[in-house]
Amino acid sequence: MRRPLAALTLAAFLTYAFEATAGPDALYATGVGLLYTVVAIAGYLWLDTNRHRRVWAIAFVVWQLAISYAAFGLEPGTGSTLLICVLVAQTVQLLGVVPAVVIVLIAPLMHIGMDLGAGLRAAAGTVLAGAFTLVIVLLYQREQQARTELAEAHRQLRGYARQAEELATTRERNRVARDIHDGLGHHLTVVQMQVQAARAVLSADPARADAVLAKAQQQTGEALGEVRRSIAALREPRERAPLPEAVVELVAEASAAGITTGLELAGTVRELAPERSEALYRAVQEGLTNVRKHSGADAASVRLDFTAPGTVTVEVHDEGRGTVGGEPGYGLVGLRERAEALGGTLEHRSEPGSGTTLRMAVPG
């Protein structure tokens, strides 16, 4: 607002000085107008920079009002009215609306002593000019405030966009990490146990050892496929056989690795959305992987249950050593994230000597 007000002040002075040249007190009037102009520009600049100096702002307005009265007394006309308009605009900026309204209302007093008709017309013109200036400045202030608020909103939106991007990146990293753990970790666990089994029977039964190693080679190829899929960071779940068939394959892998595993299928099988099928598959995969790695059991059971309306459940149970306390592993954390993202639940119960049960239920 400093530059527009400075330009308005100079325009008012030039108008006043031009009108004063026709009067008898041209030099004196021009000096008064120049004094008003210098104080208006320099004083307002200082006060606008030091807004907390309210007492000085009040003194500035009173001084300028007195000078403008003197200028009007020397040369009444358009120029002196413009000086009042400058003062109204500065008062709004420095002190607020109410003091500016007071200036608008008392400015016509300078017309006292004039012919009644001419004085009333001049006073009305002064009031209208001051009121118009007041409205323009208020509109300018509102526009500046709107610009500031808009800039702040843009800044906040940029911040929200960065947060959303970071959140999306974090979610994608977690998804890829879950896929690596659930897929690659499972296959490598199977390979490890098959290699151990092959080494155990290598000298006594070479043919069986060769078959086990062939299975390990197959698992290695599938693990490599999981790595490639994770690196590609595909957003859609991998395409695989329908859930019951995929679970049958997992059960067969576990049995081939030395863990006799039974499968119970309950209810009428129904088609599931890919992300729900993927979560249930990963639950069975993680459960059987943990049986092989941690339970010490030689048998396990898997139940795939479609009996509850609107819910599908998988459960992996073993009669192994069980565990107590401790923080859940990353695999369980990843499964819980999958279940919660789908509006489902994950339960993991394990007690020493009583085995372990992993149960996931998702809408479907």
ABEGO torsion letter per residue (X at the ends): XAAAAAAAAAAAAAAAAAAAAABAAAAAAAAAAAAAAAAAAAAAAAAAABAABAAAAAAAAAAAAAAAAAAAAABBEAAAAAAAAAAAAAAAAAAEAAAAAAAAAAAAAAABGBBAAAAAAAAAAAAAAAAAAAAAAAAAAAAAAAAAAAAAAAAAAAAAAAAAAAAAAAAAAAAAAAAAAAAAAAAAAAAAAAAAAAAAAAAABAAAAAAAAAAAAAAAAAAAAAAAAAAAGBABBBBBBBAAAAAAAAAAAAAAAGBBBBBBBBEBBBBBBAAAAAAAAAAAAAAAAAAAAAAGBABBBBBBBAABBGBBBBBBBBABAEBBEEBBBAAAAAAAAAAAAAGBBBBBBBBBGAEBBBBBBBBX
